[in-house]
Amino acid sequence: MPNGLYTNDGWLDFDYIASKGAWLNVIIGKRQVGKTYGTLKYMLDNDITFMLLRRTQTELETIAANDKLNPFLKFLPEYRTDLFRSGNGFYTISDYSIDDGKAMPTKDRGLATSLMKIAGQRGFDGSMFTDLVFDEFIPEKSVIKRKSEGDAFVNALTTIGGNRELEGKPPLRVWLLANTNNIGSQILEALNLTDLVLYMRRKNREELLTNGVYVAQPVSEKIIEARKETALMKQVSASSEFYRMAIENEFSYDESPYIKTMPLKNFTPAWSYDDAVYCWQRPEGYYICRAPFRINASNRYSGNQTGRETLLMDFAYMKPYYYAGLILFSDMRVLQIFKDIFGID
């Protein structure tokens, strides 16, 4: 039986994680602590039929075409498993044998595709998949983000999951894997997990199981100490964003100058949205937080499309104020909600 989050060597122990019995497993951690390797190894070791998901088709094509980036080639010689093109935007994950110098699929283990591809499918039968592995679900800062990623992921879960729970079967088991790039993830937001992740950070919790959802933010001391001695980490400044992500497991781009804790004394209520975020006017601009206030109904906006559109018309100057640095926020989730409302990338 597994006895903790880490193996004796300091890598993530996926037998332990699986033993939690969660339908949704979210693992956000430093680079190269075994997130992708460990998850895929668990799939192969337990002969699980699974779907591998990447954010974009370009990401998928890149790992399929490059031997150094293909995650399955790391399992040689124990497993001869690779990606074989099987249609427009899809790859079959299959074991293979070599016949006349050519790799020939012998045993299907699953399917690989991109988020946008599977989210747009209709009439897709995903009943053969018991697990979904979404690798790198939080993009790097430099990567172009699609505004619809959160909704697309929920649609993908609906498409792949089908009616299995209505038929008395277990739900699709999901594995979300990412580096600590940015807490402002539309997928975390769509799954109502942003606050939980922030809570774990504040409380220094490495793992948490709640309502069938398991979240791990690993900080393996053995791996940390070993990686600190690598040539790159000795060269990179300990105060850099990359170092905080790779070594300290901090969200590397979330030290935003827009985030401040401020006293509300002498601030004036301006507007509220969906009874979730509250905008206060301050002498130098605005402060948006979760601290509620009483305000006229005309300045209370519902969370539906009509409420959003009315807010956009009534306070159209919020967007230029934001770009001018005149709006501050209590935390990253409030900032993300504001950006979503006003269409800011």
C-alpha positions as a Markdown table, in Angstrom:
| # | Residue | x | y | z |
|---|---|---|---|---|
| 1 | Met | 0.0 | 0.0 | 0.0 |
| 2 | Pro | 1.3 | 3.5 | -0.8 |
| 3 | Asn | 2.1 | 5.5 | 2.3 |
| 4 | Gly | 2.2 | 9.1 | 1.2 |
| 5 | Leu | 2.3 | 11.7 | -1.7 |
| 6 | Tyr | 5.9 | 10.9 | -2.5 |
| 7 | Thr | 7.9 | 7.8 | -3.3 |
| 8 | Asn | 11.1 | 7.1 | -1.3 |
| 9 | Asp | 13.0 | 8.9 | -4.1 |
| 10 | Gly | 10.8 | 12.1 | -3.8 |
| 11 | Trp | 8.7 | 11.6 | -6.9 |
| 12 | Leu | 4.9 | 11.8 | -6.9 |
| 13 | Asp | 3.3 | 8.5 | -6.0 |
| 14 | Phe | 0.3 | 7.9 | -8.3 |
| 15 | Asp | -0.8 | 4.8 | -6.5 |
| 16 | Tyr | -1.3 | 6.9 | -3.4 |
| 17 | Ile | -3.1 | 9.6 | -5.4 |
| 18 | Ala | -5.4 | 7.1 | -7.1 |
| 19 | Ser | -6.2 | 5.5 | -3.7 |
| 20 | Lys | -8.0 | 8.8 | -2.7 |
| 21 | Gly | -10.8 | 7.7 | -5.0 |
| 22 | Ala | -11.4 | 11.1 | -6.5 |
| 23 | Trp | -13.2 | 11.6 | -9.8 |
| 24 | Leu | -11.1 | 14.8 | -10.4 |
| 25 | Asn | -7.4 | 14.9 | -9.6 |
| 26 | Val | -5.7 | 18.3 | -10.0 |
| 27 | Ile | -1.9 | 18.3 | -9.7 |
| 28 | Ile | -0.2 | 21.7 | -10.0 |
| 29 | Gly | 3.5 | 21.5 | -9.3 |
| 30 | Lys | 7.0 | 22.4 | -10.1 |
| 31 | Arg | 8.6 | 21.4 | -13.3 |
| 32 | Gln | 9.8 | 17.8 | -13.6 |
| 33 | Val | 8.4 | 16.3 | -10.4 |
| 34 | Gly | 6.9 | 13.4 | -12.3 |
| 35 | Lys | 3.4 | 14.8 | -13.1 |
| 36 | Thr | 3.1 | 13.7 | -16.7 |
| 37 | Tyr | 5.5 | 10.7 | -16.5 |
| 38 | Gly | 3.8 | 9.4 | -13.3 |
| 39 | Thr | 0.3 | 9.8 | -14.6 |
| 40 | Leu | 1.0 | 8.0 | -17.9 |
| 41 | Lys | 3.0 | 5.3 | -16.2 |
| 42 | Tyr | 0.0 | 4.7 | -13.9 |
| 43 | Met | -2.2 | 4.4 | -17.0 |
| 44 | Leu | 0.1 | 1.8 | -18.6 |
| 45 | Asp | 0.8 | -0.2 | -15.5 |
| 46 | Asn | -2.9 | -0.6 | -14.8 |
| 47 | Asp | -3.9 | -1.2 | -18.4 |
| 48 | Ile | -6.3 | 1.7 | -18.4 |
| 49 | Thr | -8.0 | 2.9 | -21.5 |
| 50 | Phe | -7.7 | 6.6 | -21.4 |
| 51 | Met | -7.8 | 9.8 | -23.4 |
| 52 | Leu | -4.8 | 12.2 | -23.5 |
| 53 | Leu | -5.7 | 15.8 | -24.0 |
| 54 | Arg | -3.6 | 18.9 | -24.9 |
| 55 | Arg | -4.8 | 22.4 | -25.1 |
| 56 | Thr | -4.2 | 23.0 | -28.9 |
| 57 | Gln | -3.7 | 20.9 | -32.0 |
| 58 | Thr | -0.2 | 22.4 | -32.4 |
| 59 | Glu | 0.8 | 21.1 | -29.0 |
| 60 | Leu | -0.4 | 17.7 | -29.9 |
| 61 | Glu | 1.2 | 17.6 | -33.3 |
| 62 | Thr | 4.5 | 18.8 | -31.7 |
| 63 | Ile | 4.7 | 16.0 | -29.1 |
| 64 | Ala | 3.7 | 13.4 | -31.7 |
| 65 | Ala | 6.3 | 14.4 | -34.3 |
| 66 | Asn | 9.3 | 14.9 | -31.9 |
| 67 | Asp | 10.9 | 11.9 | -30.3 |
| 68 | Lys | 12.4 | 14.1 | -27.6 |
| 69 | Leu | 8.9 | 15.5 | -26.6 |
| 70 | Asn | 6.9 | 12.4 | -27.1 |
| 71 | Pro | 6.0 | 11.4 | -23.5 |
| 72 | Phe | 5.5 | 7.7 | -24.3 |
| 73 | Leu | 9.0 | 7.0 | -25.6 |
| 74 | Lys | 10.4 | 7.5 | -22.1 |
| 75 | Phe | 8.9 | 4.2 | -21.1 |
| 76 | Leu | 11.1 | 2.1 | -23.4 |
| 77 | Pro | 12.0 | -0.7 | -23.1 |
| 78 | Glu | 9.4 | -1.6 | -20.4 |
| 79 | Tyr | 6.6 | -0.4 | -22.7 |
| 80 | Arg | 6.6 | 0.0 | -26.5 |
| 81 | Thr | 3.9 | 2.6 | -26.8 |
| 82 | Asp | 3.5 | 5.5 | -29.2 |
| 83 | Leu | 1.1 | 7.8 | -30.9 |
| 84 | Phe | -0.3 | 6.8 | -34.3 |
| 85 | Arg | -2.3 | 9.2 | -36.4 |
| 86 | Ser | -5.8 | 7.9 | -36.7 |
| 87 | Gly | -7.8 | 10.7 | -38.2 |
| 88 | Asn | -8.0 | 14.5 | -38.5 |
| 89 | Gly | -6.8 | 15.8 | -35.2 |
| 90 | Phe | -6.7 | 12.4 | -33.5 |
| 91 | Tyr | -3.9 | 9.9 | -32.6 |
| 92 | Thr | -4.3 | 6.4 | -31.3 |
| 93 | Ile | -2.2 | 5.5 | -28.3 |
| 94 | Ser | -1.0 | 2.0 | -29.0 |
| 95 | Asp | 1.6 | -0.6 | -28.1 |
| 96 | Tyr | 3.6 | -1.6 | -31.2 |
| 97 | Ser | 5.9 | -4.2 | -32.7 |
| 98 | Ile | 8.6 | -3.6 | -35.3 |
| 99 | Asp | 7.9 | -5.3 | -38.6 |
| 100 | Asp | 10.4 | -4.8 | -41.4 |
| 101 | Gly | 11.7 | -1.7 | -39.6 |
| 102 | Lys | 8.3 | -0.2 | -39.3 |
| 103 | Ala | 6.3 | 0.3 | -36.1 |
| 104 | Met | 3.0 | -1.6 | -36.3 |
| 105 | Pro | 0.2 | -0.9 | -33.7 |
| 106 | Thr | -0.6 | -4.1 | -31.7 |
| 107 | Lys | -2.7 | -3.0 | -28.7 |
| 108 | Asp | -4.8 | 0.2 | -28.4 |
| 109 | Arg | -4.6 | 1.9 | -25.1 |
| 110 | Gly | -6.5 | 5.1 | -25.8 |
| 111 | Leu | -6.8 | 8.2 | -27.9 |
| 112 | Ala | -5.0 | 11.6 | -27.9 |
| 113 | Thr | -6.5 | 14.9 | -29.2 |
| 114 | Ser | -6.8 | 18.5 | -28.4 |
| 115 | Leu | -9.3 | 20.4 | -26.2 |
| 116 | Met | -10.9 | 22.4 | -29.0 |
| 117 | Lys | -11.1 | 19.3 | -31.3 |
| 118 | Ile | -12.9 | 17.1 | -28.8 |
| 119 | Ala | -15.1 | 20.0 | -27.4 |
| 120 | Gly | -16.5 | 20.4 | -30.9 |
| 121 | Gln | -17.4 | 16.8 | -31.5 |
| 122 | Arg | -21.0 | 15.7 | -31.6 |
| 123 | Gly | -22.2 | 12.1 | -31.4 |
| 124 | Phe | -18.9 | 11.0 | -29.9 |
| 125 | Asp | -18.9 | 7.8 | -27.9 |
| 126 | Gly | -16.4 | 8.1 | -25.1 |
| 127 | Ser | -17.7 | 5.1 | -23.1 |
| 128 | Met | -14.6 | 3.1 | -23.6 |
| 129 | Phe | -12.4 | 5.6 | -21.8 |
| 130 | Thr | -12.4 | 5.4 | -18.0 |
| 131 | Asp | -9.8 | 8.2 | -17.6 |
| 132 | Leu | -9.0 | 11.6 | -19.1 |
| 133 | Val | -5.5 | 13.0 | -18.7 |
| 134 | Phe | -5.2 | 16.7 | -19.6 |
| 135 | Asp | -1.5 | 17.7 | -19.7 |
| 136 | Glu | -0.4 | 21.3 | -19.3 |
| 137 | Phe | -3.9 | 22.6 | -18.8 |
| 138 | Ile | -2.5 | 25.9 | -17.5 |
| 139 | Pro | -0.6 | 27.6 | -20.4 |
| 140 | Glu | 2.6 | 29.6 | -20.1 |
| 141 | Lys | 2.3 | 33.3 | -20.0 |
| 142 | Ser | 3.6 | 33.7 | -23.6 |
| 143 | Val | 1.0 | 31.3 | -25.0 |
| 144 | Ile | -2.1 | 32.7 | -26.6 |
| 145 | Lys | -5.1 | 31.8 | -24.5 |
| 146 | Arg | -8.6 | 31.2 | -25.9 |
| 147 | Lys | -11.4 | 33.0 | -24.0 |
| 148 | Ser | -13.7 | 29.9 | -24.3 |
| 149 | Glu | -11.3 | 27.3 | -22.8 |
| 150 | Gly | -13.3 | 26.9 | -19.5 |
| 151 | Asp | -16.6 | 26.3 | -21.4 |
| 152 | Ala | -14.8 | 24.1 | -23.9 |
| 153 | Phe | -13.4 | 21.9 | -21.2 |
| 154 | Val | -16.8 | 21.5 | -19.5 |
| 155 | Asn | -18.2 | 20.6 | -23.0 |
| 156 | Ala | -15.4 | 18.1 | -23.5 |
| 157 | Leu | -16.2 | 16.4 | -20.2 |
| 158 | Thr | -19.8 | 16.1 | -21.1 |
| 159 | Thr | -18.9 | 14.7 | -24.5 |
| 160 | Ile | -16.5 | 12.1 | -23.2 |
| 161 | Gly | -18.4 | 11.3 | -20.0 |
| 162 | Gly | -21.7 | 10.7 | -21.8 |
| 163 | Asn | -24.5 | 9.2 | -19.7 |
| 164 | Arg | -22.3 | 6.7 | -17.8 |
| 165 | Glu | -23.4 | 7.9 | -14.3 |
| 166 | Leu | -27.1 | 7.8 | -15.4 |
| 167 | Glu | -26.5 | 4.2 | -16.3 |
| 168 | Gly | -25.1 | 3.4 | -12.9 |
| 169 | Lys | -21.4 | 3.5 | -13.9 |
| 170 | Pro | -18.6 | 5.4 | -12.2 |
| 171 | Pro | -17.9 | 8.9 | -13.5 |
| 172 | Leu | -15.0 | 9.6 | -15.9 |
| 173 | Arg | -11.9 | 10.0 | -13.8 |
| 174 | Val | -10.0 | 13.2 | -14.7 |
| 175 | Trp | -6.4 | 14.1 | -14.2 |
| 176 | Leu | -5.5 | 17.8 | -14.7 |
| 177 | Leu | -1.7 | 18.4 | -14.8 |
| 178 | Ala | 0.1 | 21.7 | -14.9 |
| 179 | Asn | 3.1 | 23.7 | -13.9 |
| 180 | Thr | 2.5 | 26.7 | -11.6 |
| 181 | Asn | 2.3 | 29.2 | -14.4 |
| 182 | Asn | -0.8 | 31.3 | -13.6 |
| 183 | Ile | -3.7 | 31.1 | -11.1 |
| 184 | Gly | -5.9 | 32.9 | -13.7 |
| 185 | Ser | -6.9 | 29.6 | -15.4 |
| 186 | Gln | -10.3 | 29.5 | -17.1 |
| 187 | Ile | -10.5 | 25.8 | -16.5 |
| 188 | Leu | -9.9 | 26.2 | -12.7 |
| 189 | Glu | -12.5 | 28.9 | -12.8 |
| 190 | Ala | -15.0 | 26.8 | -14.7 |
| 191 | Leu | -14.6 | 24.0 | -12.2 |
| 192 | Asn | -15.0 | 26.4 | -9.2 |
| 193 | Leu | -11.5 | 25.5 | -8.0 |
| 194 | Thr | -9.7 | 28.9 | -8.0 |
| 195 | Asp | -10.6 | 29.7 | -4.5 |
| 196 | Leu | -9.7 | 26.3 | -3.3 |
| 197 | Val | -6.2 | 26.5 | -4.8 |
| 198 | Leu | -5.7 | 30.0 | -3.3 |
| 199 | Tyr | -6.9 | 28.6 | 0.1 |
| 200 | Met | -4.4 | 25.8 | 0.0 |
| 201 | Arg | -1.6 | 28.3 | -0.8 |
| 202 | Arg | -2.6 | 30.5 | 2.2 |
| 203 | Lys | -2.7 | 27.5 | 4.5 |
| 204 | Asn | 0.4 | 25.8 | 3.0 |
| 205 | Arg | -1.6 | 22.7 | 2.2 |
| 206 | Glu | 0.1 | 20.3 | -0.2 |
| 207 | Glu | -3.0 | 18.2 | -0.7 |
| 208 | Leu | -6.7 | 18.4 | -0.1 |
| 209 | Leu | -9.6 | 16.0 | -0.8 |
| 210 | Thr | -13.1 | 17.5 | -0.9 |
| 211 | Asn | -16.4 | 16.3 | -2.5 |
| 212 | Gly | -14.6 | 13.8 | -4.7 |
| 213 | Val | -12.0 | 16.3 | -5.9 |
| 214 | Tyr | -8.4 | 15.8 | -5.0 |
| 215 | Val | -6.0 | 18.7 | -5.4 |
| 216 | Ala | -2.2 | 18.4 | -4.9 |
| 217 | Gln | 0.3 | 21.2 | -5.0 |
| 218 | Pro | 3.5 | 19.2 | -4.3 |
| 219 | Val | 6.6 | 20.5 | -2.7 |
| 220 | Ser | 9.0 | 17.5 | -2.6 |
| 221 | Glu | 12.0 | 18.5 | -0.5 |
| 222 | Lys | 14.2 | 15.8 | -2.0 |
| 223 | Ile | 13.5 | 17.0 | -5.6 |
| 224 | Ile | 13.8 | 20.7 | -4.6 |
| 225 | Glu | 17.2 | 20.2 | -3.0 |
| 226 | Ala | 18.5 | 18.1 | -5.9 |
| 227 | Arg | 17.2 | 20.6 | -8.5 |
| 228 | Lys | 18.8 | 23.6 | -6.7 |
| 229 | Glu | 22.2 | 22.0 | -7.5 |
| 230 | Thr | 21.6 | 21.9 | -11.2 |
| 231 | Ala | 23.6 | 24.2 | -13.4 |
| 232 | Leu | 20.5 | 26.1 | -14.6 |
| 233 | Met | 19.1 | 26.7 | -11.1 |
| 234 | Lys | 22.5 | 27.9 | -9.8 |
| 235 | Gln | 22.5 | 30.5 | -12.6 |
| 236 | Val | 18.9 | 31.6 | -12.5 |
| 237 | Ser | 18.1 | 34.3 | -9.9 |
| 238 | Ala | 16.2 | 33.0 | -6.9 |
| 239 | Ser | 13.9 | 36.0 | -7.3 |
| 240 | Ser | 13.0 | 35.2 | -10.9 |
| 241 | Glu | 9.5 | 34.0 | -12.0 |
| 242 | Phe | 11.0 | 30.8 | -13.4 |
| 243 | Tyr | 12.8 | 30.0 | -10.2 |
| 244 | Arg | 9.6 | 30.5 | -8.1 |
| 245 | Met | 7.7 | 28.1 | -10.4 |
| 246 | Ala | 10.5 | 25.5 | -10.8 |
| 247 | Ile | 11.7 | 25.4 | -7.3 |
| 248 | Glu | 9.3 | 27.0 | -4.9 |
| 249 | Asn | 6.1 | 25.9 | -6.6 |
| 250 | Glu | 4.8 | 29.5 | -6.6 |
| 251 | Phe | 2.5 | 30.7 | -9.3 |
| 252 | Ser | 5.1 | 32.5 | -11.3 |
| 253 | Tyr | 3.1 | 35.3 | -12.9 |
| 254 | Asp | 0.8 | 36.1 | -10.0 |
| 255 | Glu | 2.9 | 38.7 | -8.2 |
| 256 | Ser | 0.7 | 41.3 | -9.9 |
| 257 | Pro | 1.0 | 45.1 | -9.1 |
| 258 | Tyr | -2.8 | 45.2 | -9.4 |
| 259 | Ile | -3.2 | 43.0 | -6.3 |
| 260 | Lys | -3.4 | 44.9 | -3.0 |
| 261 | Thr | -5.0 | 44.6 | 0.4 |
| 262 | Met | -6.5 | 48.0 | 1.2 |
| 263 | Pro | -8.7 | 49.4 | 4.0 |
| 264 | Leu | -12.1 | 50.4 | 2.8 |
| 265 | Lys | -12.4 | 53.5 | 5.0 |
| 266 | Asn | -13.3 | 56.6 | 3.0 |
| 267 | Phe | -14.0 | 54.5 | -0.1 |
| 268 | Thr | -17.4 | 54.9 | -1.8 |
| 269 | Pro | -19.5 | 52.0 | -3.2 |
| 270 | Ala | -19.6 | 52.2 | -7.0 |
| 271 | Trp | -21.2 | 49.0 | -8.4 |
| 272 | Ser | -21.5 | 45.3 | -7.6 |
| 273 | Tyr | -21.7 | 42.3 | -10.0 |
| 274 | Asp | -23.5 | 39.0 | -9.4 |
| 275 | Asp | -23.3 | 39.6 | -5.6 |
| 276 | Ala | -19.8 | 38.3 | -5.9 |
| 277 | Val | -17.5 | 41.3 | -6.6 |
| 278 | Tyr | -17.8 | 44.8 | -5.3 |
| 279 | Cys | -16.3 | 47.9 | -6.8 |
| 280 | Trp | -15.3 | 50.8 | -4.4 |
| 281 | Gln | -14.3 | 54.2 | -5.6 |
| 282 | Arg | -11.1 | 55.6 | -4.1 |
| 283 | Pro | -9.4 | 58.9 | -4.5 |
| 284 | Glu | -7.0 | 57.6 | -7.1 |
| 285 | Gly | -9.3 | 55.3 | -9.0 |
| 286 | Tyr | -11.2 | 52.1 | -7.9 |
| 287 | Tyr | -10.7 | 49.1 | -5.7 |
| 288 | Ile | -12.5 | 45.8 | -6.5 |
| 289 | Cys | -12.9 | 43.1 | -3.9 |
| 290 | Arg | -15.4 | 40.7 | -2.2 |
| 291 | Ala | -16.4 | 43.0 | 0.7 |
| 292 | Pro | -20.1 | 43.7 | 0.2 |
| 293 | Phe | -21.9 | 46.9 | 0.6 |
| 294 | Arg | -25.4 | 48.3 | 0.3 |
| 295 | Ile | -26.0 | 50.1 | -2.9 |
| 296 | Asn | -28.9 | 51.4 | -5.1 |
| 297 | Ala | -30.5 | 48.7 | -7.3 |
| 298 | Ser | -29.5 | 50.6 | -10.3 |
| 299 | Asn | -25.8 | 49.9 | -9.6 |
| 300 | Arg | -26.3 | 46.3 | -8.8 |
| 301 | Tyr | -25.7 | 44.1 | -11.8 |
| 302 | Ser | -26.8 | 40.5 | -12.2 |
| 303 | Gly | -24.4 | 37.8 | -13.5 |
| 304 | Asn | -26.4 | 37.1 | -16.6 |
| 305 | Gln | -25.7 | 38.4 | -20.1 |
| 306 | Thr | -28.1 | 41.4 | -19.7 |
| 307 | Gly | -26.4 | 42.4 | -16.4 |
| 308 | Arg | -23.0 | 42.2 | -17.9 |
| 309 | Glu | -23.9 | 44.2 | -21.0 |
| 310 | Thr | -25.5 | 46.9 | -18.8 |
| 311 | Leu | -22.5 | 47.1 | -16.6 |
| 312 | Leu | -20.3 | 47.5 | -19.7 |
| 313 | Met | -22.4 | 50.4 | -21.0 |
| 314 | Asp | -22.7 | 52.2 | -17.6 |
| 315 | Phe | -19.0 | 51.9 | -16.7 |
| 316 | Ala | -17.4 | 51.8 | -20.1 |
| 317 | Tyr | -14.4 | 53.7 | -18.8 |
| 318 | Met | -13.4 | 50.8 | -16.5 |
| 319 | Lys | -11.3 | 49.3 | -19.2 |
| 320 | Pro | -9.1 | 52.3 | -19.9 |
| 321 | Tyr | -8.8 | 52.9 | -16.1 |
| 322 | Tyr | -7.5 | 49.3 | -15.8 |
| 323 | Tyr | -4.9 | 49.9 | -18.5 |
| 324 | Ala | -3.9 | 53.1 | -16.8 |
| 325 | Gly | -3.2 | 51.2 | -13.5 |
| 326 | Leu | -6.0 | 53.0 | -11.7 |
| 327 | Ile | -7.9 | 49.9 | -10.6 |
| 328 | Leu | -6.6 | 47.6 | -7.9 |
| 329 | Phe | -8.0 | 44.2 | -6.8 |
| 330 | Ser | -8.1 | 42.2 | -3.6 |
| 331 | Asp | -7.0 | 38.9 | -5.1 |
| 332 | Met | -6.3 | 37.1 | -8.4 |
| 333 | Arg | -9.8 | 35.6 | -8.7 |
| 334 | Val | -11.4 | 39.0 | -8.5 |
| 335 | Leu | -9.0 | 40.3 | -11.1 |
| 336 | Gln | -9.9 | 37.4 | -13.4 |
| 337 | Ile | -13.6 | 38.0 | -13.0 |
| 338 | Phe | -13.1 | 41.7 | -13.8 |
| 339 | Lys | -11.1 | 40.8 | -16.9 |
| 340 | Asp | -13.8 | 38.3 | -18.0 |
| 341 | Ile | -16.5 | 40.9 | -17.6 |
| 342 | Phe | -14.7 | 43.6 | -19.5 |
| 343 | Gly | -13.2 | 41.4 | -22.2 |
| 344 | Ile | -9.5 | 41.9 | -21.2 |
| 345 | Asp | -7.0 | 39.2 | -22.2 |
